Amino acid sequence: MVDLGLDGKIALVAGAGRDLGRATAVTLAREGAHVLLGGRSADMLEETAALIRGDGGRAGIHVFDAMDGDSVAAAVAAILAVHGRIDLFANTVGPFPAREPGTAPPYGSDASWLAAFDRIFLTAARLGRTVVPAMKAAGQGAVVNVLANSVRHYSESTAQYGAMKAALAHLVKNLARDVAGSGVRVNAVLPGWIRTAALDGAIASQAAEAGVSPREIERRMMAGHGAAFWGDRMGAPQEYADAIVFLLSERASYINGALVPVDGGSQIT
């Protein structure tokens, strides 16, 4: 067994109510961290907390809206008041924007671009400017943001999403450079296609309509994604969570400012 050095760490996971955020939180707890679950939906955070506690782990809930700077600041202040520190921070917030009717990528109205900026980039900036300075002042900490492989590989269907994640990649580099030598590290993972619960449902529905297996629909989706992927399946949330937890761990103590592809192989260079 490899000891990741996470026992007793205070870990904040933003977006912990579902999919990748939930898998990350559960994995951190299994490694011995005291996990603080952040997000907008108290009910979904309670579901994650129940999974962790049912497994013998420790979890607390902090409801906040990453699109509201005051909400983020209040939540982080409350955490610091109770725990005195945040050792680890995983940011999985940043929903894929719905396609605007009547437009095709990379076009869109000002409103759609501003919404993508606010939900994908600015949420991370708000969280980073609140959590990272506290870590830097404490002289220790590790941060992982979730980007996307479209940061480096153009995909027609991810124009706004990829642009915002690319901006976030630049912010990750800036934060990593700022904290270098302080005992804090800031990194990112670049996922490929994540097989979320919602996507599972959509695949099952398409498979039933086409009279084929869900696995066949998944293969078709992967093959049709601009030939970007080498593999023929999507990544499970747990596979991404494992990479995030490693980068947060003591085993990654000399990794800072890295943008790590986790996509099963792709055209990314």
C-alpha positions in Angstrom: 0.0 0.0 0.0 1.3 3.5 -0.9 0.9 6.0 1.9 -0.2 9.3 0.3 0.4 11.3 3.4 -3.1 12.6 3.7 -4.1 11.3 7.1 -5.5 14.2 9.2 -5.3 16.8 6.4 -8.1 19.3 6.1 -9.4 19.0 2.5 -11.9 21.3 0.8 -13.6 20.0 -2.3 -15.7 22.5 -4.3 -18.4 20.9 -6.4 -18.5 17.8 -4.0 -22.2 17.0 -4.6 -21.9 14.9 -7.7 -19.7 13.0 -10.1 -16.0 14.0 -10.1 -16.3 16.2 -7.0 -18.0 13.4 -5.1 -15.5 10.8 -6.2 -12.7 13.1 -5.2 -14.2 13.8 -1.8 -14.8 10.1 -1.1 -11.3 9.1 -2.1 -9.7 11.8 0.0 -11.7 10.6 3.0 -10.6 7.0 2.4 -7.0 8.3 2.5 -7.6 9.7 6.0 -8.4 13.4 5.2 -11.1 15.3 7.0 -13.1 16.4 4.0 -15.1 19.6 3.8 -17.8 19.4 1.1 -18.5 22.6 -0.8 -21.2 23.4 -3.2 -24.7 25.0 -3.8 -26.9 22.0 -3.1 -27.1 21.0 0.6 -29.1 17.9 -0.3 -26.4 16.6 -2.7 -23.6 17.5 -0.3 -25.5 15.5 2.4 -25.5 12.5 0.1 -21.8 12.7 -0.4 -21.3 13.1 3.4 -23.4 10.0 4.0 -21.2 8.0 1.7 -18.1 9.2 3.5 -19.4 8.7 7.0 -20.9 5.3 6.1 -17.3 4.3 5.2 -15.9 5.5 8.5 -14.6 8.8 7.2 -15.0 12.4 8.4 -16.9 15.0 6.4 -18.4 18.5 7.0 -20.6 20.5 4.8 -20.2 24.2 3.7 -22.9 25.5 1.4 -21.7 28.3 -0.9 -22.2 29.6 -4.4 -18.9 29.8 -6.3 -20.6 32.5 -8.5 -20.8 34.8 -5.5 -17.6 36.2 -4.1 -19.1 37.1 -0.8 -20.5 33.5 -0.4 -17.1 32.0 -1.1 -15.3 34.4 1.3 -17.8 33.7 4.1 -17.5 29.9 3.6 -13.7 30.0 3.6 -13.6 32.3 6.7 -15.9 29.9 8.5 -13.7 26.9 7.7 -10.6 28.8 8.9 -12.3 29.8 12.1 -13.2 26.2 12.9 -10.2 24.3 11.5 -7.5 27.0 11.4 -6.2 25.9 8.0 -7.0 24.4 4.6 -4.4 21.9 3.6 -5.8 20.6 0.4 -8.2 22.2 -2.1 -9.8 20.5 -5.1 -11.9 22.7 -7.4 -14.2 20.7 -9.6 -16.7 23.5 -10.3 -17.3 24.7 -13.9 -20.3 23.3 -15.7 -20.3 22.7 -19.4 -22.3 25.5 -21.0 -25.6 24.7 -22.8 -25.4 25.5 -26.5 -27.1 28.7 -27.3 -30.1 28.2 -29.7 -29.5 29.5 -33.2 -25.8 29.7 -33.0 -22.9 27.4 -33.8 -19.5 27.2 -32.2 -17.3 29.2 -31.9 -20.0 32.0 -32.2 -22.4 33.1 -29.6 -23.9 36.2 -28.0 -22.1 38.4 -25.5 -24.5 37.0 -22.9 -23.5 33.4 -23.6 -19.8 34.2 -23.5 -20.1 36.2 -20.3 -22.1 33.3 -18.7 -19.3 30.9 -19.7 -16.7 33.3 -18.2 -18.6 33.6 -15.0 -19.4 30.0 -14.5 -16.2 28.4 -15.7 -13.3 30.8 -15.2 -14.4 33.3 -12.6 -15.7 30.7 -10.2 -12.1 29.3 -10.1 -10.6 32.7 -9.8 -12.9 33.6 -6.8 -12.0 30.3 -5.1 -8.3 30.7 -5.8 -8.0 34.2 -4.6 -9.6 33.2 -1.3 -8.0 29.8 -0.6 -4.5 30.2 -2.0 -3.4 33.3 0.0 -4.5 31.5 3.2 -2.4 28.5 2.3 0.6 30.8 1.4 0.3 32.5 4.8 0.3 29.1 6.5 3.4 28.0 4.5 1.8 24.8 3.2 -1.0 23.5 1.0 -1.9 21.9 -2.3 -4.4 22.9 -4.9 -5.8 21.0 -8.0 -8.1 22.6 -10.5 -10.1 20.6 -13.1 -9.5 22.0 -16.6 -10.2 20.0 -19.9 -8.2 18.5 -22.7 -9.8 21.0 -25.0 -7.4 23.5 -23.4 -4.8 22.1 -25.9 -6.9 20.4 -28.5 -9.6 22.3 -30.5 -13.0 20.7 -30.5 -15.9 22.4 -32.3 -18.4 21.4 -29.6 -16.3 22.9 -26.8 -15.5 26.4 -28.1 -16.6 28.5 -25.1 -15.7 25.8 -22.6 -12.2 25.3 -24.0 -11.5 29.0 -24.1 -12.5 29.5 -20.5 -10.5 26.4 -19.4 -7.5 27.8 -21.3 -7.8 31.0 -19.4 -7.9 29.0 -16.2 -4.8 27.1 -17.3 -2.9 30.5 -17.5 -4.2 31.4 -14.0 -3.0 28.0 -12.6 0.4 28.8 -14.0 0.4 32.3 -12.4 -0.7 31.0 -9.0 1.9 28.2 -9.1 4.6 30.7 -9.9 3.4 33.0 -7.1 3.5 30.3 -4.4 6.7 28.6 -5.6 9.0 28.1 -2.6 6.2 28.9 -0.1 5.3 25.3 0.6 2.2 25.5 -1.5 1.6 23.8 -4.9 -1.0 24.6 -7.6 -1.6 22.1 -10.4 -4.4 21.0 -12.7 -5.7 17.9 -14.4 -7.0 18.0 -18.0 -9.8 15.4 -18.3 -11.1 14.0 -21.5 -14.8 12.9 -21.6 -16.1 12.2 -18.1 -18.8 9.6 -17.9 -21.1 11.5 -15.5 -24.4 10.2 -14.1 -26.3 12.4 -16.5 -24.3 11.2 -19.4 -24.9 7.6 -18.4 -28.6 8.3 -18.6 -28.3 9.9 -22.1 -26.2 7.0 -23.4 -28.8 4.5 -22.1 -31.6 6.4 -23.7 -29.8 6.5 -27.1 -28.9 2.9 -26.9 -32.5 1.9 -26.3 -33.7 4.0 -29.2 -31.0 2.6 -31.6 -31.4 -0.9 -30.4 -27.7 -1.3 -29.5 -25.7 -1.6 -26.3 -24.8 1.4 -24.2 -21.2 0.4 -24.9 -21.7 0.8 -28.6 -23.1 4.2 -28.2 -20.1 5.2 -26.1 -17.8 3.9 -28.8 -19.6 5.9 -31.5 -19.5 9.1 -29.3 -15.7 8.7 -28.7 -15.0 8.0 -32.4 -17.0 11.0 -33.5 -15.3 13.5 -31.2 -13.1 14.9 -33.9 -10.9 11.8 -33.8 -9.3 13.4 -30.7 -9.2 10.3 -28.5 -7.1 7.2 -28.9 -9.3 5.1 -26.7 -12.9 4.0 -27.3 -14.4 4.7 -23.8 -14.9 7.6 -21.5 -13.2 8.0 -18.2 -15.1 7.2 -15.0 -15.2 9.9 -12.3 -13.1 7.7 -10.1 -10.2 7.6 -12.6 -10.0 11.3 -12.6 -10.4 11.5 -8.8 -7.4 9.2 -8.3 -5.2 11.6 -10.4 -6.5 14.6 -8.4 -5.8 13.0 -5.1 -2.3 12.0 -6.1 -1.5 15.6 -7.1 -2.8 16.7 -3.7 -0.7 14.2 -1.9 2.8 14.2 -0.4 3.8 11.8 -3.2 3.5 14.8 -5.6 5.5 17.1 -3.4 7.8 18.2 -6.3 5.0 18.8 -8.8 4.0 22.5 -9.2 2.4 24.3 -12.1 1.7 21.1 -14.0 -1.2 20.6 -16.4 -1.7 16.8 -16.4 -3.7 15.2 -19.2 -6.0 12.4 -17.9 -7.9 11.3 -20.9 -6.8 7.8 -21.9 -4.6 9.2 -24.6 -5.4 11.9 -27.2 -4.1 14.2 -29.9 -2.9 16.6 -27.2 0.8 17.6 -27.6 
